[in-house]
């Protein structure tokens, strides 16, 4: 698809008409979501912020139960700020992208300590908080405070790219889409407008087979008129994901306890508990090199098979070495011994749960 020249902003009379059409549609068809206020009410900032952080890279269906559990356990930002980080990480298990959980906790502490438990009500103030970027700041400002802000998630990008037939591929098109969206945000009900655009993309203007006949913007949609709706937004071909390789060490004591350790706070899966492992690298590990990197020198057995896991930017393949220490003494000051039946109490990411299941399955039944 050829690149487009920059789309001009909608005509002055068109912008309010588009907003009015979308808001009228939203008033009839708005989704009922756990974090969304009833019509005429405004969602508290804490709920908007919590839901938006959870929804990053995650589906609405997945987030619902997590959101309910978080609210039950930590009903406001002050309660969340007072929680131990391990408890937050443990409650986050299954949502992935654990840096979000660490930033969530850090942000709550800043809001409680420096803002008296009240979120700033401007995009600028919100962006100064840990873990809040341009999208989340705009979403909270619009939905919680009705500021004239234009959050841009994937749904809104798709809707706007189609309405204005923006052929420039993502991500180069993002500034243009942001400008176009900002030009049609109304002076009032900005929060409803943002949620309406999200709902439109999620339920009508879907990636495949959009339901154009039901769209409130069908008469204004340039992509529909040109017959290219399903081709937009344009995207560059994805590069193949690289594969990294490593070795995980399943270390047990005679009483059956397993050695775990905490990963560094910064970086992938930061602050989570892990089955000790080597560096994850492009080259495969030779047994001698892997054993030299092990947290303890024992007689190692290599389990047949591979543990595979996919992250956003790379695929991971892990061999699992198993070994037993001769006594109960904690031979690694950076680790903690955990009974098999207590592993569920630990903040373990999905890849570590895969390793545990693989290692336990590799032992003879007792």
C-alpha positions as CSV (number, residue, x, y, z in Angstrom):
1,X,0.0,0.0,0.0
2,X,1.5,3.4,-1.0
3,X,2.4,5.9,1.7
4,X,-0.1,8.7,2.1
5,X,0.6,12.4,2.4
6,X,-0.3,13.7,5.8
7,X,-4.1,13.9,6.2
8,X,-5.4,17.3,7.0
9,X,-7.4,17.9,10.1
10,X,-11.2,17.5,9.7
11,X,-13.1,20.6,8.8
12,X,-14.3,22.7,11.7
13,X,-17.9,21.6,11.2
14,X,-17.0,17.9,10.8
15,X,-15.1,17.6,14.1
16,X,-18.1,18.3,16.4
17,X,-20.4,16.3,14.2
18,X,-18.1,13.3,14.5
19,X,-17.9,13.7,18.3
20,X,-21.7,14.0,18.5
21,X,-22.3,10.9,16.4
22,X,-19.9,8.8,18.5
23,X,-21.2,10.0,21.8
24,X,-24.8,9.3,20.8
25,X,-23.8,5.8,19.7
26,X,-21.9,5.3,23.0
27,X,-24.9,6.3,25.1
28,X,-26.8,3.5,23.5
29,X,-24.2,0.8,23.2
30,X,-21.5,1.4,25.8
31,X,-19.9,-1.7,27.3
32,X,-20.4,-2.6,30.9
33,X,-16.9,-3.0,32.3
34,X,-15.9,-3.6,36.0
35,X,-13.8,-0.4,36.0
36,X,-16.3,1.8,34.2
37,X,-18.7,4.2,36.0
38,X,-22.4,4.2,35.3
39,X,-23.8,6.8,32.8
40,X,-23.5,10.3,34.2
41,X,-21.0,9.3,36.8
42,X,-17.2,9.6,36.8
43,X,-14.8,6.7,37.5
44,X,-12.5,7.4,40.4
45,X,-8.9,8.0,39.3
46,X,-7.5,5.0,41.2
47,X,-9.8,2.6,39.2
48,X,-9.0,4.2,35.9
49,X,-5.3,4.0,36.5
50,X,-5.4,0.5,37.8
51,X,-7.4,-0.8,34.9
52,X,-5.3,1.0,32.3
53,X,-2.1,-0.4,33.7
54,X,-3.6,-3.9,33.8
55,X,-5.0,-3.6,30.2
56,X,-1.6,-2.9,28.6
57,X,-0.8,-5.9,26.4
58,X,-3.7,-7.8,28.0
59,X,-7.3,-8.5,27.1
60,X,-10.4,-7.2,28.8
61,X,-11.6,-10.7,29.6
62,X,-8.3,-11.6,31.3
63,X,-8.1,-8.4,33.3
64,X,-11.6,-8.5,34.8
65,X,-11.0,-11.0,37.6
66,X,-7.6,-9.5,38.5
67,X,-9.1,-6.0,38.7
68,X,-11.8,-7.3,41.1
69,X,-9.2,-9.1,43.3
70,X,-7.0,-6.1,43.5
71,X,-9.9,-3.9,44.5
72,X,-11.0,-6.3,47.2
73,X,-7.5,-6.5,48.6
74,X,-6.4,-2.9,48.1
75,X,-9.5,-0.7,47.7
76,X,-7.6,2.5,47.3
77,X,-4.1,3.8,46.3
78,X,-3.0,4.2,50.0
79,X,-3.8,0.6,50.7
80,X,-1.8,-0.5,47.6
81,X,1.1,1.7,48.6
82,X,1.3,0.0,52.0
83,X,1.3,-3.5,50.6
84,X,4.6,-5.4,50.4
85,X,5.9,-5.6,46.8
86,X,6.0,-9.4,47.0
87,X,2.3,-9.5,47.6
88,X,1.6,-7.2,44.6
89,X,3.8,-9.3,42.4
90,X,2.2,-12.5,43.6
91,X,-1.3,-11.1,42.9
92,X,-0.1,-10.0,39.4
93,X,0.9,-13.5,38.4
94,X,-0.6,-14.4,35.0
95,X,-0.9,-10.8,33.7
96,X,2.7,-10.8,32.5
97,X,5.0,-7.9,31.8
98,X,5.9,-7.7,35.5
99,X,7.6,-4.3,35.2
100,X,4.0,-3.0,35.2
101,X,3.4,-4.5,38.7
102,X,6.6,-3.0,40.0
103,X,5.8,0.4,38.6
104,X,2.2,0.1,39.8
105,X,3.5,-0.3,43.4
106,X,6.1,2.5,43.0
107,X,3.4,4.8,41.6
108,X,1.0,4.1,44.4
109,X,3.7,4.9,46.9
110,X,4.5,8.3,45.3
111,X,0.8,9.2,45.1
112,X,0.3,8.3,48.7
113,X,3.5,9.9,50.0
114,X,3.8,13.0,47.8
115,X,0.2,13.7,46.8
116,X,-1.8,12.8,49.9
117,X,-3.4,9.9,48.1
118,X,-4.8,12.0,45.3
119,X,-3.8,11.5,41.7
120,X,-2.7,14.7,39.7
121,X,-5.5,15.8,37.4
122,X,-3.4,16.9,34.4
123,X,-1.5,14.9,31.8
124,X,1.7,16.6,32.8
125,X,1.3,15.8,36.5
126,X,0.3,12.2,35.7
127,X,3.3,11.6,33.4
128,X,5.6,12.6,36.3
129,X,4.6,9.4,38.1
130,X,6.4,6.1,37.8
131,X,5.1,3.8,35.1
132,X,2.7,6.3,33.5
133,X,3.4,7.2,29.9
134,X,1.6,9.3,27.4
135,X,-1.3,6.9,26.8
136,X,-2.1,6.2,30.5
137,X,-1.7,9.9,31.4
138,X,-4.2,10.9,28.7
139,X,-6.6,8.1,29.6
140,X,-6.7,9.0,33.3
141,X,-6.9,12.7,32.6
142,X,-9.8,12.3,30.2
143,X,-11.8,9.5,31.9
144,X,-11.2,10.4,35.6
145,X,-11.0,14.2,35.3
146,X,-12.7,15.0,31.9
147,X,-9.7,16.8,30.7
148,X,-9.6,17.4,26.9
149,X,-7.0,14.6,26.3
150,X,-6.7,12.1,23.5
151,X,-5.4,8.7,24.7
152,X,-4.3,6.5,21.8
153,X,-4.6,2.8,22.2
154,X,-4.6,0.2,19.3
155,X,-8.4,0.4,19.0
156,X,-8.4,4.2,18.6
157,X,-5.5,4.1,16.2
158,X,-7.4,1.6,14.0
159,X,-10.6,3.6,14.0
160,X,-8.9,7.0,13.2
161,X,-6.7,5.4,10.5
162,X,-9.7,4.1,8.8
163,X,-12.0,7.2,9.2
164,X,-9.3,9.4,7.6
165,X,-7.8,6.7,5.3
166,X,-4.3,7.2,6.8
167,X,-2.1,4.9,4.7
168,X,1.2,5.6,6.4
169,X,2.3,2.5,8.3
170,X,2.3,2.1,12.0
171,X,4.4,3.3,13.9
172,X,5.3,6.2,11.6
173,X,1.7,7.1,11.5
174,X,1.3,7.6,15.2
175,X,2.0,11.4,15.4
176,X,-0.5,11.9,12.5
177,X,-3.2,9.8,14.2
178,X,-2.6,11.6,17.5
179,X,-3.1,14.9,15.8
180,X,-6.3,13.8,14.0
181,X,-7.7,12.3,17.2
182,X,-6.9,15.5,19.2
183,X,-8.7,17.6,16.6
184,X,-12.0,15.8,17.2
185,X,-12.0,15.4,21.0
186,X,-14.9,17.5,22.3
187,X,-14.6,20.2,25.0
188,X,-17.0,18.3,27.3
189,X,-17.4,14.5,27.8
190,X,-13.8,13.9,26.8
191,X,-13.7,10.9,29.0
192,X,-16.8,9.4,27.4
193,X,-15.4,10.2,23.9
194,X,-12.2,8.3,24.7
195,X,-14.1,5.3,26.0
196,X,-16.5,5.4,23.1
197,X,-13.6,5.3,20.6
198,X,-12.2,2.3,22.5
199,X,-15.5,0.6,22.4
200,X,-16.0,1.3,18.7
201,X,-12.7,-0.3,17.9
202,X,-13.2,-3.2,20.1
203,X,-16.8,-4.1,19.0
204,X,-17.4,-2.5,15.6
205,X,-14.2,-1.4,13.8
206,X,-12.5,-4.7,14.5
207,X,-9.2,-5.7,12.8
208,X,-10.9,-8.2,10.5
209,X,-14.4,-8.0,9.1
210,X,-15.4,-4.7,10.7
211,X,-19.2,-4.2,11.1
212,X,-19.3,-1.0,9.0
213,X,-23.0,-1.1,8.6
214,X,-23.4,-0.5,12.4
215,X,-20.7,2.2,12.7
216,X,-21.8,5.7,13.6
217,X,-19.0,7.1,11.4
218,X,-19.8,5.0,8.3
219,X,-20.9,8.0,6.3
220,X,-17.7,9.9,7.0
221,X,-15.3,7.0,6.8
222,X,-12.9,7.4,3.9
223,X,-11.5,3.9,4.1
224,X,-15.0,2.5,3.8
225,X,-15.6,4.7,0.7
226,X,-12.3,3.6,-0.8
227,X,-12.9,-0.1,0.0
228,X,-9.7,-0.4,2.1
229,X,-11.0,-0.6,5.6
230,X,-9.5,-4.0,6.4
231,X,-6.1,-3.0,5.1
232,X,-5.8,-0.2,7.6
233,X,-3.9,0.6,9.7
234,X,-1.0,-0.4,7.5
235,X,1.9,-2.1,9.2
236,X,5.4,-3.0,8.2
237,X,6.2,-6.7,8.1
238,X,7.3,-8.0,11.5
239,X,10.9,-9.2,11.8
240,X,11.3,-12.8,12.9
241,X,11.8,-13.1,16.6
242,X,15.3,-14.3,17.7
243,X,15.7,-17.3,19.9
244,X,17.6,-17.2,23.2
245,X,18.9,-20.2,25.1
246,X,19.7,-20.9,28.7
247,X,19.9,-23.6,31.4
248,X,17.7,-23.7,34.5
249,X,19.0,-25.4,37.7
250,X,16.4,-27.4,39.7
251,X,18.2,-27.8,43.0
252,X,16.7,-29.8,45.8
253,X,17.7,-30.7,49.4
254,X,17.2,-34.2,50.9
255,X,14.0,-32.9,52.5
256,X,12.6,-32.0,49.1
257,X,12.8,-28.2,49.4
258,X,13.8,-26.4,46.2
259,X,16.2,-23.5,45.8
260,X,14.7,-20.3,44.4
261,X,16.2,-16.8,44.1
262,X,15.0,-13.3,43.3
263,X,15.8,-11.8,40.0
264,X,17.4,-8.3,39.8
265,X,14.9,-5.5,40.3
266,X,15.7,-4.0,36.9
267,X,15.3,-5.9,33.7
268,X,13.0,-8.6,32.4
269,X,10.9,-10.2,35.1
270,X,12.6,-7.9,37.6
271,X,12.0,-8.6,41.3
272,X,10.2,-11.9,40.6
273,X,11.3,-15.3,42.0
274,X,13.0,-17.7,39.7
275,X,14.5,-21.1,39.4
276,X,18.2,-20.2,39.2
277,X,19.4,-20.1,35.6
278,X,22.2,-19.0,33.4
279,X,22.2,-15.9,31.2
280,X,19.8,-16.2,28.3
281,X,21.9,-15.8,25.1
282,X,21.8,-16.6,21.4
283,X,24.3,-19.4,21.5
284,X,23.5,-22.8,23.0
285,X,25.2,-23.7,26.3
286,X,27.7,-26.5,26.5
287,X,27.3,-28.6,29.7
288,X,30.7,-27.5,31.1
289,X,29.9,-23.8,30.6
290,X,26.5,-24.2,32.2
291,X,27.8,-26.1,35.2
292,X,30.4,-23.4,35.8
293,X,27.5,-20.9,35.9
294,X,25.4,-22.9,38.4
295,X,24.8,-21.5,41.8
296,X,26.2,-24.6,43.5
297,X,28.5,-27.4,42.5
298,X,26.6,-30.8,42.6
299,X,26.3,-33.8,40.3
300,X,23.9,-32.6,37.6
301,X,21.5,-34.7,35.5
302,X,20.1,-33.2,32.3
303,X,16.4,-33.8,31.8
304,X,15.5,-34.7,28.2
305,X,13.5,-32.1,26.4
306,X,13.3,-28.3,26.3
307,X,11.1,-25.8,28.1
308,X,9.9,-23.2,25.6
309,X,8.4,-19.8,26.3
310,X,7.7,-16.8,24.1
311,X,8.3,-13.2,25.2
312,X,7.3,-10.1,23.2
313,X,10.7,-9.7,21.5
314,X,12.2,-13.1,21.6
315,X,11.6,-16.8,22.1
316,X,13.3,-18.7,24.9
317,X,14.5,-22.3,25.0
318,X,15.7,-23.7,28.3
319,X,17.4,-27.0,29.3
320,X,16.8,-28.1,32.8
321,X,19.6,-29.5,35.0
322,X,18.6,-31.3,38.2
323,X,20.7,-31.9,41.2
324,X,20.5,-32.5,45.0
325,X,22.6,-30.9,47.7
326,X,23.9,-33.3,50.4
327,X,22.4,-31.4,53.4
328,X,19.8,-28.9,54.6
329,X,22.1,-26.0,55.0
330,X,21.3,-23.1,52.7
331,X,24.3,-23.1,50.4
332,X,23.3,-20.0,48.5
333,X,22.9,-16.7,50.4
334,X,21.0,-15.2,47.5
335,X,18.5,-18.0,47.5
336,X,15.6,-19.3,49.6
337,X,14.6,-22.9,50.1
338,X,10.9,-23.5,49.4
339,X,8.9,-26.7,50.0
340,X,7.3,-28.1,46.9
341,X,3.8,-27.6,48.3
342,X,4.6,-24.0,49.1
343,X,5.7,-22.9,45.6
344,X,2.3,-21.4,45.0
345,X,3.0,-18.8,47.6
346,X,5.9,-17.4,45.6
347,X,5.8,-14.6,43.0
348,X,6.7,-16.8,40.0
349,X,6.3,-15.7,36.4
350,X,4.8,-18.1,33.9
351,X,8.1,-19.2,32.4
352,X,9.3,-20.3,35.9
353,X,6.0,-22.2,36.4
354,X,6.7,-24.1,33.2
355,X,10.2,-25.0,34.5
356,X,8.8,-26.2,37.8
357,X,6.1,-28.4,36.0
358,X,8.8,-29.8,33.7
359,X,11.2,-30.6,36.5
360,X,8.6,-32.2,38.7
361,X,7.3,-34.2,35.8
362,X,10.9,-35.4,35.2
363,X,11.2,-37.1,38.5
364,X,9.9,-40.6,39.2
365,X,6.6,-40.7,41.1
366,X,7.1,-41.3,44.8
